């Protein structure tokens, strides 16, 4: 049996420049879309990871005010818990309800007190927009009764995301 070899002339291009350009652009778009989905996700449904945010701290009478930076995604108040520890004792404010935080802006609500060692710590939450969502600029204050936050004690504050039981942010501070 005889082998037949087909030879291509050297001056004949394999693919036209127009087709090559279209293929390169198409491949680039597909790779960019794939990378976007891998990095940012599709944005569908709920996530198994907590939102990303942080807090700033400022002194107020008998305590501290903690103000939120922007959250990475929409988060309702009922998904948030605030925990505070003094190294020995710990308290948690978990009774925050979204419906109570909805109304004429700004909405300011007290969510009770907890005993941390010899201190009674109160939490008051401010929703500037009154929309039931945790937004940039919303805040909460932790104030005390029966003493002050001690400047020799190291306190640690945890902002928790209840649906995932994950920490959103933690902050270490001492009393003034």
C-alpha positions in Angstrom: 0.0 0.0 0.0 1.3 3.4 -1.0 1.3 6.3 1.5 0.0 9.5 0.1 1.3 12.7 1.6 -0.5 15.9 1.2 1.7 19.0 1.1 0.5 22.5 1.8 2.0 25.4 -0.1 4.0 27.6 2.2 2.3 30.8 1.0 -1.2 29.6 2.1 -2.3 30.8 5.6 -3.9 28.2 7.9 -6.5 30.5 9.4 -7.6 33.9 8.2 -6.6 36.9 10.3 -10.3 37.8 10.9 -11.2 34.3 12.2 -8.0 34.3 14.4 -9.0 37.7 16.0 -12.5 36.5 16.7 -11.2 33.3 18.3 -8.8 35.2 20.5 -11.5 37.7 21.7 -13.9 34.8 22.4 -11.3 32.9 24.4 -10.5 36.0 26.4 -14.1 36.7 27.2 -14.7 33.1 28.3 -11.6 33.1 30.5 -12.5 36.5 32.1 -16.1 35.3 32.9 -14.7 32.0 34.4 -12.3 34.0 36.6 -15.1 36.4 37.7 -17.3 33.5 38.7 -14.5 31.8 40.6 -13.5 34.9 42.5 -16.9 36.6 43.2 -19.3 33.6 42.8 -22.6 33.8 41.0 -24.3 35.9 43.7 -27.2 33.4 43.8 -28.9 32.2 46.9 -27.4 32.4 50.4 -23.7 32.0 51.1 -22.1 29.7 53.5 -19.6 32.3 54.5 -20.2 35.4 56.7 -20.3 38.9 55.3 -17.2 41.0 55.6 -17.2 44.2 57.6 -15.4 46.0 60.4 -16.1 48.4 63.3 -14.7 51.6 64.5 -14.6 52.4 68.2 -15.3 55.7 69.9 -15.6 56.6 73.6 -19.0 57.7 74.9 -20.2 58.4 78.5 -19.9 55.1 80.5 -18.9 53.0 77.5 -18.1 52.8 73.8 -19.8 53.3 70.5 -19.0 50.9 67.7 -19.8 52.0 64.1 -20.1 49.7 61.1 -18.1 50.0 57.9 -19.9 48.8 54.7 -21.0 45.1 54.7 -19.9 43.0 51.7 -23.5 41.9 51.2 -27.0 42.7 52.5 -27.3 41.6 56.1 -30.3 41.9 58.4 -30.0 42.8 62.1 -31.4 39.4 63.2 -28.4 37.7 61.6 -26.0 39.5 63.9 -24.9 38.8 67.5 -22.6 40.8 69.7 -20.3 38.9 72.1 -18.1 40.5 74.7 -15.5 38.9 76.9 -13.1 40.2 79.6 -10.9 37.1 79.5 -12.8 35.4 82.3 -16.4 36.1 81.7 -18.4 36.3 78.4 -21.8 37.7 77.4 -23.8 37.6 74.2 -26.5 39.9 72.8 -28.4 37.6 70.5 -32.0 39.0 70.8 -31.6 41.6 68.0 -34.7 41.5 65.8 -35.0 43.0 62.3 -38.7 44.0 62.6 -37.9 46.1 65.7 -35.2 47.9 63.7 -37.6 49.0 61.0 -39.3 52.3 61.1 -38.8 56.1 60.8 -35.2 56.8 60.5 -33.1 56.7 62.6 -34.3 53.8 64.7 -32.7 53.5 68.2 -33.5 50.5 70.3 -32.3 49.0 73.6 -31.8 45.3 73.6 -31.3 44.9 77.3 -28.3 44.2 79.6 -26.0 41.3 80.5 -23.7 40.9 83.5 -20.0 40.7 82.7 -18.2 40.0 86.0 -19.1 43.0 88.2 -20.3 45.1 85.3 -23.8 45.4 83.9 -23.4 46.0 80.2 -26.3 47.6 78.1 -26.5 47.5 74.4 -28.3 50.2 72.3 -28.5 49.8 68.5 -29.0 52.6 66.0 -30.2 51.9 62.4 -29.7 55.2 60.6 -31.9 54.3 57.6 -34.5 52.4 59.7 -34.6 49.7 57.0 -33.7 46.6 59.2 -30.4 46.2 57.4 -26.9 46.7 58.8 -25.5 49.5 56.7 -22.4 51.7 56.9 -22.8 54.2 59.7 -25.2 52.1 61.8 -23.9 51.6 65.2 -24.3 50.1 68.7 -23.2 51.3 72.1 -22.1 49.3 75.0 -22.5 51.2 78.2 -22.1 50.1 81.8 -23.8 50.5 85.1 -22.1 49.8 88.4 -18.7 50.7 87.2 -16.8 51.4 84.1 -14.9 49.4 81.6 -11.6 48.9 83.4 -8.4 50.2 81.7 -6.4 47.4 83.1 -8.7 44.7 81.6 -8.4 43.6 78.0 -11.9 43.2 76.5 -12.6 41.4 73.2 -15.6 42.1 71.2 -16.9 39.6 68.6 -19.4 40.4 65.9 -21.0 37.1 64.9 -23.0 36.0 61.8 -25.6 33.7 63.3 -26.7 31.8 60.1 -23.1 30.5 59.6 -22.0 30.6 63.3 -19.0 32.5 62.0 -17.1 35.6 63.2 -17.5 38.7 61.1 -15.1 40.8 63.0 -13.3 41.0 66.4 -11.8 43.9 68.2 -9.6 44.0 71.3 -9.8 47.1 73.5 -9.3 48.4 77.1 -11.4 50.8 79.1 -10.6 54.5 79.2 
